[in-house]
Every structure is written in C-alpha cells, then in structure tokens.
Amino acid sequence: MDPIRIGVIGTGGRSGISKYWHQPGGRSIIVAGADIRESELSRFAKELNSDVMTTLDYREMLERKDIDAIVITSPDYCHEEHAIAALQAGKHVFCEKPLAITVEGCDRILRTWKQSGKQLMVGFNMRYMNMFRTMKEIVDSGVIGEIKAVWVRHFVGRGGDYYYHDWHAKSANTTSLLLQKGSHDIDIIHWITGRNTVKVAAFGGLDYFGGERPDDLSCSNCPDSDTCVEFNTAPRRTQCAFRREVDVEDNNVVIMELEGGIKASYLQCHFTPDYHRNYTFIGTEGRLENSEPEGKVYVKTKRSHSERVLADRVYEIKSASGTHGGADPVICKDFVDMILEGKPPVATPLAGRMSVAVGCAATESIRSGGCVVHIPPCPLT
C-alpha cells in the first residue's frame, strides 16, 4: 500500500505535529509545506530532515496531483480559506481547531466537505488524552448516573505567553479566545455529556492585558517587561501584551444550557500564575472531578440517602509518550486510518462546528451585555 502523501499549510508553531505523519517507509509521509515566511519553511524542512517541497503560495501545493491530504496549521483566520481550497482541490483535510472563526465559515467548510467526497478531521486532540478518555468512560459506565451539571475552570496562565504576545490578541484574527482556547473545552463538554449546547449567556472583559502602549512595541523593549513575566525566555513573545490593539477578553464566564436541560459553566482566565484545566461532572448518583496537576480523576457516589458522600475511587492517569500528553501521535494515526481504512473519526466535523458556534454565541453575549444567545442549528443536518 502506497503511503499517504501529505502537504502542510502553515509551517510555524503547531506544524510540529507533522513529525508524527512523516514516516518514510510507513503509511504516511510529509512531502510539501507552504508558509508566507521563508524562515519557517527552512526550519520546517530542516527539522523533518526531508527533501520536502516548500512554497510561499499554498495554491502551488494544492495543484500537485501526487499530494493526497492537506494538514492545516495556519492561523485561525486562515482555516476557512485553506480548508475550502484543499477540499475543492480533491484533498483529504486535517484542520486544526477552531474549524473557522465564524459559524458561517464553519458551515461553508462543511458544505464543501459534503460536496467533495473527501475526509475531514478537526484537531480535537483532547479527546485522545488519557485524562479525558478516562472521564468519558466513567460517565458512559453510568456510575454517577444521569449528568445534570458540568463545571469547568480553565487557568490559562504563564504571563499570556500563549495568546497575548502575538496575533491571537486581536478579535479580527480569532473572534474570541472562547474559540481558539475554549473550543477544546466546549467540545469536551459536548463529547462527555453526549449533548450539544442550545443557548448561552456570558460575561467577560479585558481585565489585565491591553492598555495604552504603542501598537508596534515589541516585548524586547516593552516598558512593562517586569509585568510581562520572563519575556526574554519565551520565543512566542513577538509583541507586547499591553499594546493598544489588544481587544480580546482575558477573563470570561460562560453559562450554557445543553440538550436535555444539562447546565454547564465554563470559566477561562488568562492571567493566572498556573496552567491547568479542572472539570467536574455531576450526575444523579455522584460526581467525578479531575486534577491535572496530580494526574488523577476522583469519583464520588451516593451510598444511600442516609450516608454522607464518600470518595469511592481514585484513578491514576497513565502518562503517554508524545506531545499533548500522548494525544498527538494518536490523532495523527487516526487521520491516516480514516483515509486508508474509512475509520470514523472520534470527533466529527459537525463537532468542530458546534464548538465554534458556542464560542461565537458566548462572545456575542459578552459584547452585548450578557444577553441569552441561542445556538444556530447546522443547516447540513
């Protein structure tokens, strides 16, 4: 069987996942990369140790008949254009989350996907992490009963390294970090409960970053360098997190109602000193809660109406090799299996659309004073 030949659009940051697809002599191989930066193309080719084709125009790559699939790791605001173009060119597509930065953009991608007859996978690698797979299995076992409430706290700390020192900090590029960052968490809520969100209300603000600094100020000469913790050690810090152009909320509270009346909350803060996610699922017979710092999942169940709630079981989550807690090599394998064997994806393209729809609705609610916003149904279902 010939290997799947893959091209990558966007050879910076997240393109590091490509190493799991580049398996000469195996079932897939990276043969091309496209980016608008020569430096990233050079680094990409060097790190893969391969004679990959590189181009500054991704359309040149799509014209190649010997490329079977396209991996999209370009900035969020490019996903719609790149995914549609790749599907129209007859390529299978792996698109990093979020699928697009608008609901309409997601729907255009899904429409093109349906017409293309090709495979489309969204990069929801959290579904492949041992922590969340364990939680999914516990809920599906029925041990905590019927889910009625979900509470999620996301501490996105480390001085805004991930989002406020580069292009992510502008809403024109992301709509909101409830898409770029929150899409993972919203998807996990949907996946573990088996229910999609129907309406949201949210509050948020730019409570720490942004400010009055010149828009072109880099972190290397930022007068707030003491506030930008350890800015010299973070290669992703290309712009000052306190520049005027920053307009994406860094502190968000989202309330959701899911199908079946499940109530859920999602809290996201970008200026905490630590980084981790805390999930609690409450059912009619008990609850489960994870601790990422400890690598554990706790399950508490009701023994009887007269007895107190006791901790029944503690699950020690096994570590796995590979980036993102071992999830990246597995999702990459699943993409190849989907193409070669028709294996259904763990996360459907519709799941990618629904997480974006919730993030967009929550952003609309925040920016209109906290009103309730209903999630638009997908026209393709």
N, C-alpha and C positions, 0 to 999 in steps of 0.2 A: 504494500500500500504506500503510495506516494505521500510524503509529509504535507501538511497544510502549510502553505506559504503565506506569511503574514507581513503586512506593512503597518507602520506605526505613525499616526499623525499626532505631533506634539511630543518631541523627544526630551523635554525637560522633566523636572520633578517626578511625577507619577509614572513616567515611562520606565522606571526601574523595574516594574513588574515584567517587562519584556524578557528578562533573563530566564523566566520560567517557561516561556514559549520557545526560546532559542535552544533547540535540542538537536544539533546535527546528528543524523543517523537515527533520530527518533521520529515522533509523529507530527512535529511542527518545527518550523524554522523561521526566524526573522530575516527578511530579505530586503527590506526598504524602510526608510524613515524620512519624514517630512517635518520641517520646522521653519520658522521665519528667521531663526538665528543660526548663523554658521557655527558659532562656538558650541551650541548644543548638539548640532549634527555631528561635529567632530568628536565630541565626548561620547555620544551615543555609539558611534561606530567603533571607537576605541574600546569602550567597556564591554561591548559584545564580542570583541575580537573576531569580527566577521567582515567580509567584503560586501557590506550592505550598500545598496543604492541609497544615496542621500539627495534630497531636493528641497529647494526653498518654496516650491509650489506643490502642494499636496495633490493637485489635479494630475500632475505628471505621473504620480504613483498610481492613481486610480485608472489611468489609461492602460496600465500593464495587464495583459491577459494572463500572465503567469502568477499573479497575486490572487489568492483565494479569499483572504479575510483582512479586515482592517481593524486595528485597535486604536481607539480614540482616547488620548490622554492630554488633549489640548485644553486650554482654559474653558471654564463652564459656558461662557457666552459664545463659544465656537461649536459646541456639541451639535446643535441643531443643524447648522450648515454642513458640518463634516459627516454626520450620520446619514443625512438625506442623500448627500452626494455619493457616499460609499454604497449605500443600498441601491441607488439608481444605476450605479456602475456594475451591479451584479456581484457585490462582495458581501460576505458574512460580516457582521459588525459586533465588536465588543466595545461598549461605550461606558466610560467611567461615569459615576454618578456626580451630580444630578443629570438625568437624561437631557434636560434642557433647563432654561431659566424662566420659562413661562409654560403655562398649561397648554396654550395654543401651540407652542413649539413642540411639546411632547406629542400632542395629537397629530401634528404634521409628520413627525417621525414615525409614529405608529401606523399612520395611513400608508406611508411609503413602504414600510416594512411589510404590511399585508399585501401590497401590490407586487413586491419584489420576489416573493417566494424564497427569500434568504433567511438565515438565522440572525437573531438579535439578542444580545445578552447585556444586562446592565450590571455594572461593577459593584454589587452589594456584597462585599467580601465579609461583612459582619455576620452574615448568615452561615459562613463557613468557620467561624471562630468557635473553639470548643466550649467557651463560656456560654454563648448564646444557643448553641446546639443543645447543650445540656438543659438549659432552661426551657427550650421548646419541647424537649422530650418529657420533662417533668409535667408541664402543663397538659400536653397531649395524653399523658397517662391518666389524668383525671384525679390525681391525688389531692389537689387543692380545690377541686370542684369546678363550678362554672365561674369563669373570670367576670368580675364586676368592676374592678378598678385597676388602673395602671398608673404608677408614679415613676417618672424618670427625671433624674438630676444629672446634668452634663456639665462637669467642671472643665472648661477649656482654657487652661492657664498658660503658664510659661511666657508671660510678657507679650502676648499677642503674636508670638512667632508665626503661628500657622496662617493668620489671616489679615492682620492689620499693618503689616510691613510690605505688602505688595498689592497686586491688582484686586485681590478679594475685597478690599475695604471700600470699594465703590459699588453702590447698588446697581449702577448701569451694567456692571460686569457679572453680578451674582443674583440680583433681585434682593436677596437676603441670605444671611448665613443660616437661616432656617431651611434653606435648600442645600447649600454646599455642605454644611456640617450636620444640620438637622435631618436631612433626608435619610441618613443611616438609621437614626433613632426612630423616626416616624415609621420607616419600613420594618424595623424590628418589632415595634408595637403591633403593626398590622399582621406581621408574619406569625408571631407567637399567639396572639389572640385569635387569628383567623378571621378578623373583621377589619373593614376599612372605615376610615373616618367619614362622617357625614356632615359635621359642622364644627366650627371652631370659634373661639374668642381669644384675643391675645393682647398683652401689653408688653411694651419694650421701649428701650431707649439707648441712645449713645451716651452712656453714663461715665465713661472713663477715657476712651481714646478720642481721636479727633482734636479739634481746637483751632488755634489761630496761627499755626506755623505755616510758612510758605509751602505751596504745593510741591515744589521741586526739591525740597530739602531731603537729603539722604540721611540715613542713620549714622553715617560716618562723621557727620559734623552737626548732628542734632543737639541743640542746647538742652534738650530733655534726656540726654543719654543716661543720666542717673535713673530716670524713671523707666526708660527702655532697658530693662534688666539684661545685662551681659550682651549688649547688642553686637559687640565685636566678635562673639563666638558663634553667631547664628548666620550661616550663609544665605538663608532665605530672606534676611532683612535687607531689602533693597531700597526701602523708602521709610520715612519717619512715620510712626504710628499716630503721631499727634498733628499731622498735616491737615490743612483746611478741607481738602477734598474728601476726607473720610466721612461717609454718610450711612454706614451700615450699623444697625443696632448691635451693641455688645452685651446686652443684658435683656433676656427675653423670658416671658412666662406665657405658655400656651395651654389653654384648656380645650379638650377635644371630647366630642361625643361620637362613639363608634356605632356601627350597626349592632343591633341587639341591646342598645342602651348602655354599653360599657362606657364608663367615664375614665378619661386619661388626662394626665398633665405632663408637660414637657418643659423643663427649666434649663436654660442654656446661658452660661456666663463665661465671658472671655478674659476676665482679669483676675481669676482665682490663682493662688500660688501653686496649686496642684493640678493634675490632669487625670481624670478618670470618669467613668460612667457608673451610675448607681440606678439599678432597675428594681422595682417592686411590683409584683403581680399578686392581686388579692382576689381569691375566689370564695365560693360559698362554704368551702371546707378547710380553708387555710390560706397560707400565702408563701411566696418564695421571694428571696432577695439575694442579689449578687454583691460581691465585694471584689472589684478588680484588683485593688492593692494586695489583698490577701490571696487572690486566685481561688475564691470559694463561692459556692452557692448554698444558701441556707433555706431549709424548708420547715415551716411550722404548720401543724394541723390541729384541728379541734379533736380532743379525745372524747369529750362528752360535754353536755351543756353545763354540767356542774363542776368540771375541772378547768383549771387555767390552761391557756395555750402554751404548749411546750415545744421546744425545738426538737423535731423528730430526726432530722438528718442533715448532715453537712457534707456537701460534695466537694472534693478536692479536684480542681480542674487541671487536667494534664497539660503540660506545655507541649508545643509542637514546633517543629523547625520551619523556618521560612518567615518572611516579613508579614506584618499584621497578625501576629500570633499564629502563624502557620496557615492563615487563610488564603494568602495569595497563590501559593503553588497549587492549592486545591481548586480554586475558582478558575485558574488558567487551564488546568486539566479538564474541568467540566466544559469549558468553551470548546476545546478540541473534541471532546466526546460528543457534544451537541452537534457539531458539524459532521463528524465521521460516522457517528452511530445513531444520531437522532435522539440522544438522551435529553429528556425535558430539563430545562433549567430550574434551579432551586428558586430563583426569583424571575418571574415573567416580566416582559416589557411593560405590561399593564401595572405591575407593582412599582416600576420606575416612575410611571406617570402619576400614580396615586400619591406617592411621597412628595413629588413636586407640587401637586395640586394642594396638598395640605399646607406645605410651606408657603406657597403663594397666598392662600386664603388667610393664613395667620399673619403674614406681612401686611395684607390689605387691612386686616382688623387693627393691627398695631397702628398703622398710619392714618386710620380714620377714627381713632379714639376708643377702640376696644369693642366695636360692634360685632354681633354674631354674623359669620360668613358661612354660607353653605358651600359644600364641595361640589363642583360641577361634575355630572356623570360623564364617563368616557363615551363619546359618540360611536366608538367602534365596537361596543359590547352589546 
